[in-house]
Amino acid sequence: MKIAILGSGMVGRAIALDLAASFDITSFDMNEQNLKILNERNPSIQTKKVDLKQYAQYKEWLHNFDLVVTAVPGFMGFETLKTVIECEKNVADISFFPENALQLDNLAKEKNVTVITDIGVAPGIPNLILGRLNEEMTIENFEFYVGGLPKLRKKPFEYKAPFSPVDVIEEYTRPARLKENGLIISKPALTDRRHIYFDEIGTLEAFNTDGLRSILLTMPHIPSIKEQTLRYPGHIDLIIALKEAGFFSDEKISIKENTTISPLDFTSAILFKDWKLEAEEEELTVLKVIVEGEKNKEKVRFEYNLLDRYDAATKISSMSRTTGYTCTAAVNLIAKKLFTEKGVFPPELVGKDATCFNYAMNHLKERNIIISQK
């Protein structure tokens, strides 16, 4: 089977290397250095330097491929996915674009293709868990907490980003949607701060971000749903100070004659250096999922925990591993015809099937991504 991977950044690279063990892989990207690194790691992977915003070329580029993975930046994710669907290709998507992927459901059905979206660490793993448990019990509360953190805590932010700082800032400024008492509500990002203790890590601070995405639409019967981001304590106060001082504004200001710049662009440029995750820098991913409700007329509470670290042997970051290998599980579900429904499916609609859920969990376990349950 021939698979095209659109995007060869840190996560796209992890996906390509994992799938190359079983499939004929070609990676597409504009970044020559990313493609070079990928080719050095595995010469069997073919690479093509192209501008992935040239959507008119997709039909020609993807003609000979059986399946496509979209791992492009979020700002171009929706149009990329739409174009791939129009090319009548099955897709696993991790571009995490802000638009509603379910808007493409009718198009996917019309083109007779299978599309699994948001299939990363989170959204992704919590959705799979939710989908499965929703088949087994009456869920009254669903919540998850997730964060990618550097092992070395460097002041002042104690944070490193595996992607652009402007994408992180978007998480800190976009209102967070959640569900309380059966109603979808919106709260400012960074609110409802709480501290949570994690084994091997210590205390982290959690706060609201807009990470629920499709769950608010696909699970309308659950009265309480929330998602929070995790950081080392003290990070929020620094971000709130920058936000309130106007450093995240996109309105341009004049700094001298004939020179203007938006505070957001300036801040992103500064933070890019401070937050840049180096190629072999050790980091970790933390995830906690809590599901509460009733099963067989008894109150039950399930808790799932994941702590994953940078893999020195493969030189792949934990965020790339947990995101990328969840995606490659979905690729295999489609390739092995374990999931064959046509349309657009967020992970909770895939995880509802016991065979698909068990396959995905075993796929992660085989790659030493261990999710404990109690």
ZADREN-851574 format. One record per residue (C-alpha): residue in three letters; x, y, z. Coordinates in nm, 2 decimals. Layout:
BEGIN
 residu     px     py     pz
    ala      X      Y      Z
...
This chain:
BEGIN
 residu     px     py     pz
    met   0.00   0.00   0.00
    lys   0.13   0.35  -0.09
    ile   0.08   0.62   0.17
    ala   0.14   1.00   0.12
    ile   0.22   1.20   0.43
    leu   0.16   1.58   0.39
    gly   0.40   1.75   0.63
    ser   0.74   1.63   0.76
    gly   0.77   1.83   1.08
    met   0.85   1.66   1.41
    val   0.52   1.47   1.42
    gly   0.49   1.41   1.05
    arg   0.84   1.26   1.06
    ala   0.75   1.03   1.35
    ile   0.45   0.91   1.15
    ala   0.65   0.85   0.84
    leu   0.92   0.65   1.02
    asp   0.67   0.43   1.20
    leu   0.46   0.35   0.89
    ala   0.77   0.29   0.67
    ala   0.81  -0.05   0.85
    ser   0.49  -0.18   0.68
    phe   0.40   0.05   0.39
    asp   0.55   0.24   0.09
    ile   0.58   0.59   0.22
    thr   0.63   0.93   0.05
    ser   0.66   1.25   0.25
    phe   0.57   1.59   0.10
    asp   0.69   1.92   0.24
    met   0.84   2.26   0.15
    asn   1.10   2.24   0.42
    glu   1.41   2.09   0.26
    gln   1.58   2.04   0.60
    asn   1.29   1.84   0.73
    leu   1.29   1.62   0.43
    lys   1.67   1.57   0.45
    ile   1.65   1.46   0.81
    leu   1.37   1.21   0.72
    asn   1.57   1.07   0.43
    glu   1.88   1.03   0.65
    arg   1.68   0.84   0.91
    asn   1.53   0.61   0.66
    pro   1.64   0.62   0.29
    ser   1.35   0.40   0.19
    ile   1.11   0.69   0.25
    gln   1.07   0.89  -0.07
    thr   1.05   1.27  -0.03
    lys   0.91   1.54  -0.25
    lys   0.97   1.91  -0.20
    val   0.64   2.09  -0.28
    asp   0.44   2.38  -0.16
    leu   0.14   2.22   0.01
    lys  -0.07   2.53  -0.03
    gln  -0.08   2.46  -0.41
    tyr  -0.41   2.28  -0.37
    ala  -0.47   2.26  -0.75
    gln  -0.17   2.02  -0.77
    tyr  -0.30   1.76  -0.52
    lys  -0.49   1.55  -0.78
    glu  -0.16   1.50  -0.97
    trp   0.05   1.45  -0.66
    leu  -0.18   1.20  -0.49
    his  -0.30   1.01  -0.80
    asn  -0.10   0.69  -0.72
    phe  -0.16   0.68  -0.34
    asp  -0.40   0.46  -0.15
    leu  -0.42   0.66   0.17
    val  -0.31   1.01   0.29
    val  -0.20   1.15   0.63
    thr  -0.24   1.52   0.67
    ala   0.01   1.67   0.92
    val   0.02   2.03   0.81
    pro  -0.01   2.34   1.03
    gly  -0.35   2.42   1.16
    phe  -0.41   2.73   0.96
    met  -0.41   2.53   0.63
    gly  -0.55   2.21   0.77
    phe  -0.91   2.24   0.67
    glu  -0.84   2.33   0.31
    thr  -0.58   2.06   0.29
    leu  -0.82   1.79   0.42
    lys  -1.10   1.92   0.19
    thr  -0.88   1.89  -0.11
    val  -0.76   1.54  -0.02
    ile  -1.12   1.43   0.02
    glu  -1.20   1.57  -0.32
    cys  -0.92   1.36  -0.46
    glu  -1.11   1.06  -0.33
    lys  -0.85   0.94  -0.08
    asn  -0.89   0.79   0.26
    val  -0.73   1.01   0.53
    ala  -0.60   1.02   0.88
    asp  -0.57   1.38   0.99
    ile  -0.37   1.55   1.28
    ser  -0.36   1.91   1.16
    phe  -0.60   2.02   1.44
    phe  -0.75   2.31   1.24
    pro  -1.00   2.55   1.41
    glu  -1.28   2.48   1.17
    asn  -1.54   2.20   1.23
    ala  -1.42   1.89   1.04
    leu  -1.78   1.75   1.05
    gln  -1.87   2.01   0.78
    leu  -1.68   1.78   0.54
    asp  -1.88   1.47   0.63
    asn  -2.12   1.50   0.33
    leu  -1.83   1.55   0.09
    ala  -1.65   1.25   0.23
    lys  -1.97   1.03   0.19
    glu  -2.01   1.16  -0.16
    lys  -1.65   1.07  -0.25
    asn  -1.69   0.73  -0.07
    val  -1.39   0.78   0.16
    thr  -1.30   0.72   0.52
    val  -1.17   1.02   0.72
    ile  -1.05   1.00   1.08
    thr  -0.97   1.34   1.22
    asp  -0.81   1.48   1.54
    ile  -0.63   1.15   1.59
    gly  -0.34   1.26   1.81
    val  -0.26   1.25   2.18
    ala  -0.53   1.50   2.29
    pro  -0.76   1.53   2.11
    gly  -0.72   1.17   2.02
    ile  -0.66   0.92   2.31
    pro  -0.92   1.07   2.54
    asn  -1.18   1.06   2.26
    leu  -1.11   0.70   2.19
    ile  -1.16   0.62   2.56
    leu  -1.47   0.82   2.57
    gly  -1.62   0.65   2.27
    arg  -1.56   0.30   2.41
    leu  -1.69   0.37   2.76
    asn  -1.99   0.55   2.62
    glu  -2.10   0.21   2.48
    glu  -2.06   0.04   2.82
    met  -2.21   0.29   3.07
    thr  -2.41   0.61   3.13
    ile  -2.15   0.89   3.15
    glu  -2.22   1.18   3.37
    asn  -1.88   1.35   3.37
    phe  -1.59   1.34   3.13
    glu  -1.27   1.55   3.18
    phe  -0.91   1.53   3.07
    tyr  -0.59   1.71   3.15
    val  -0.29   1.72   2.91
    gly   0.04   1.89   2.87
    gly   0.38   1.87   2.69
    leu   0.66   1.99   2.91
    pro   1.04   2.01   2.90
    lys   1.23   1.78   3.14
    leu   1.47   2.07   3.22
    arg   1.27   2.36   3.39
    lys   1.43   2.68   3.26
    lys   1.31   3.01   3.40
    pro   1.11   3.22   3.34
    phe   0.85   3.01   3.14
    glu   0.96   2.65   3.21
    tyr   0.81   2.56   2.88
    lys   0.91   2.44   2.53
    ala   0.68   2.41   2.23
    pro   0.71   2.14   1.96
    phe   0.53   2.39   1.72
    ser   0.51   2.76   1.66
    pro   0.46   2.99   1.96
    val   0.18   3.17   1.78
    asp  -0.02   2.84   1.79
    val   0.04   2.81   2.16
    ile  -0.06   3.18   2.21
    glu  -0.38   3.10   2.02
    glu  -0.46   2.84   2.29
    tyr  -0.41   3.10   2.56
    thr  -0.63   3.36   2.40
    arg  -0.92   3.17   2.24
    pro  -1.23   3.13   2.47
    ala  -1.26   2.78   2.61
    arg  -1.59   2.59   2.55
    leu  -1.70   2.34   2.81
    lys  -2.02   2.18   2.94
    glu  -2.17   2.23   3.28
    asn  -2.51   2.11   3.39
    gly  -2.60   2.01   3.04
    leu  -2.53   2.35   2.89
    ile  -2.24   2.44   2.66
    ile  -2.07   2.75   2.80
    ser  -1.77   2.96   2.72
    lys  -1.50   3.08   2.96
    pro  -1.18   3.28   2.91
    ala  -0.87   3.07   2.85
    leu  -0.64   3.04   3.15
    thr  -0.93   3.04   3.40
    asp  -1.04   2.78   3.66
    arg  -0.69   2.72   3.77
    arg  -0.62   2.42   3.99
    his  -0.32   2.22   4.10
    ile  -0.29   1.84   4.04
    tyr  -0.02   1.61   4.16
    phe   0.13   1.36   3.92
    asp   0.36   1.07   4.02
    glu   0.72   1.11   3.90
    ile   0.65   1.48   3.80
    gly   0.51   1.65   4.11
    thr   0.25   1.93   4.11
    leu   0.13   2.09   3.78
    glu  -0.12   2.37   3.73
    ala  -0.42   2.31   3.50
    phe  -0.63   2.57   3.33
    asn  -0.91   2.60   3.07
    thr  -0.83   2.58   2.70
    asp  -1.05   2.51   2.40
    gly  -0.96   2.15   2.34
    leu  -1.29   1.96   2.34
    arg  -1.36   2.02   1.98
    ser  -1.60   1.75   1.83
    ile  -1.69   1.60   2.16
    leu  -1.93   1.89   2.23
    leu  -2.12   1.79   1.92
    thr  -2.10   1.41   1.92
    met  -2.17   1.35   2.29
    pro  -2.46   1.59   2.36
    his  -2.61   1.36   2.63
    ile  -2.32   1.40   2.87
    pro  -2.40   1.68   3.11
    ser  -2.05   1.77   3.23
    ile  -1.74   1.78   2.99
    lys  -1.42   1.98   3.03
    glu  -1.06   1.99   2.91
    gln  -0.76   2.16   3.07
    thr  -0.40   2.22   2.97
    leu  -0.11   2.14   3.21
    arg   0.20   2.35   3.28
    tyr   0.46   2.38   3.55
    pro   0.33   2.61   3.84
    gly   0.39   2.98   3.77
    his   0.36   2.96   3.39
    ile   0.00   3.10   3.39
    asp   0.09   3.41   3.58
    leu   0.35   3.50   3.33
    ile   0.12   3.44   3.04
    ile  -0.16   3.65   3.20
    ala   0.08   3.94   3.25
    leu   0.18   3.94   2.89
    lys  -0.18   3.90   2.78
    glu  -0.31   4.19   2.99
    ala  -0.01   4.41   2.89
    gly  -0.12   4.38   2.53
    phe   0.17   4.16   2.40
    phe  -0.07   3.92   2.22
    ser  -0.26   4.19   2.03
    asp  -0.25   4.16   1.65
    glu  -0.32   4.53   1.60
    lys   0.00   4.69   1.45
    ile   0.17   4.97   1.64
    ser   0.43   5.22   1.53
    ile   0.77   5.18   1.69
    lys   0.95   5.44   1.49
    glu   0.89   5.64   1.17
    asn   0.76   5.42   0.89
    thr   0.80   5.11   1.10
    thr   0.50   4.91   1.24
    ile   0.47   4.57   1.39
    ser   0.20   4.38   1.58
    pro   0.28   4.30   1.94
    leu   0.18   3.94   1.86
    asp   0.44   3.91   1.59
    phe   0.70   4.07   1.82
    thr   0.62   3.84   2.11
    ser   0.62   3.53   1.89
    ala   0.96   3.62   1.75
    ile   1.10   3.65   2.11
    leu   0.93   3.34   2.24
    phe   1.04   3.13   1.94
    lys   1.39   3.13   2.07
    asp   1.30   3.08   2.43
    trp   1.04   2.81   2.36
    lys   1.21   2.63   2.08
    leu   1.23   2.25   2.14
    glu   1.57   2.14   2.02
    ala   1.60   1.82   1.81
    glu   1.72   1.59   2.09
    glu   1.60   1.79   2.39
    glu   1.43   1.57   2.66
    glu   1.07   1.64   2.72
    leu   0.76   1.46   2.84
    thr   0.39   1.43   2.78
    val   0.13   1.40   3.06
    leu  -0.23   1.30   3.02
    lys  -0.51   1.22   3.27
    val  -0.86   1.11   3.16
    ile  -1.15   1.08   3.41
    val  -1.48   0.93   3.33
    glu  -1.76   0.91   3.59
    gly  -2.11   0.78   3.57
    glu  -2.33   0.47   3.62
    lys  -2.28   0.11   3.51
    asn  -2.50  -0.18   3.60
    lys  -2.69   0.05   3.83
    glu  -2.37   0.13   4.03
    lys  -2.17   0.45   4.04
    val  -1.83   0.41   3.87
    arg  -1.52   0.62   3.81
    phe  -1.25   0.53   3.56
    glu  -0.91   0.71   3.55
    tyr  -0.65   0.67   3.28
    asn  -0.30   0.81   3.31
    leu  -0.02   0.84   3.06
    leu   0.34   0.97   3.12
    asp   0.56   0.94   2.81
    arg   0.92   1.07   2.77
    tyr   1.16   1.15   2.49
    asp   1.29   0.83   2.33
    ala   1.67   0.86   2.31
    ala   1.70   0.54   2.10
    thr   1.49   0.67   1.82
    lys   1.55   1.04   1.89
    ile   1.17   1.11   1.88
    ser   1.01   1.34   2.12
    ser   0.73   1.22   2.35
    met   0.48   1.47   2.19
    ser   0.57   1.33   1.84
    arg   0.54   0.97   1.97
    thr   0.21   1.01   2.15
    thr   0.05   1.22   1.87
    gly   0.21   1.04   1.58
    tyr   0.16   0.68   1.69
    thr  -0.20   0.74   1.77
    cys  -0.23   0.86   1.41
    thr  -0.05   0.56   1.27
    ala  -0.29   0.34   1.47
    ala  -0.57   0.51   1.27
    val  -0.38   0.46   0.94
    asn  -0.36   0.09   1.02
    leu  -0.73   0.07   1.11
    ile  -0.81   0.20   0.76
    ala  -0.54   0.01   0.58
    lys  -0.64  -0.33   0.74
    lys  -1.01  -0.25   0.68
    leu  -1.09  -0.27   1.05
    phe  -1.27   0.07   1.01
    thr  -1.45   0.11   0.68
    glu  -1.73   0.35   0.74
    lys  -1.75   0.64   0.50
    gly  -1.76   1.00   0.61
    val  -1.57   1.21   0.87
    phe  -1.51   1.05   1.21
    pro  -1.35   1.21   1.51
    pro  -1.18   0.95   1.74
    glu  -1.48   0.90   1.98
    leu  -1.68   0.77   1.68
    val  -1.40   0.52   1.60
    gly  -1.33   0.42   1.96
    lys  -1.70   0.31   2.01
    asp  -1.61  -0.01   1.82
    ala  -1.44  -0.25   2.06
    thr  -1.22  -0.40   1.79
    cys  -1.09  -0.06   1.68
    phe  -1.04   0.06   2.04
    asn  -0.85  -0.25   2.14
    tyr  -0.63  -0.23   1.83
    ala  -0.54   0.13   1.89
    met  -0.45   0.07   2.26
    asn  -0.24  -0.23   2.16
    his  -0.07  -0.04   1.88
    leu   0.04   0.23   2.14
    lys   0.15  -0.03   2.39
    glu   0.37  -0.20   2.13
    arg   0.55   0.13   2.09
    asn   0.59   0.16   2.47
    ile   0.32   0.42   2.51
    ile   0.17   0.29   2.83
    ile  -0.18   0.40   2.94
    ser  -0.27   0.28   3.29
    gln  -0.63   0.24   3.41
    lys  -0.78   0.23   3.75
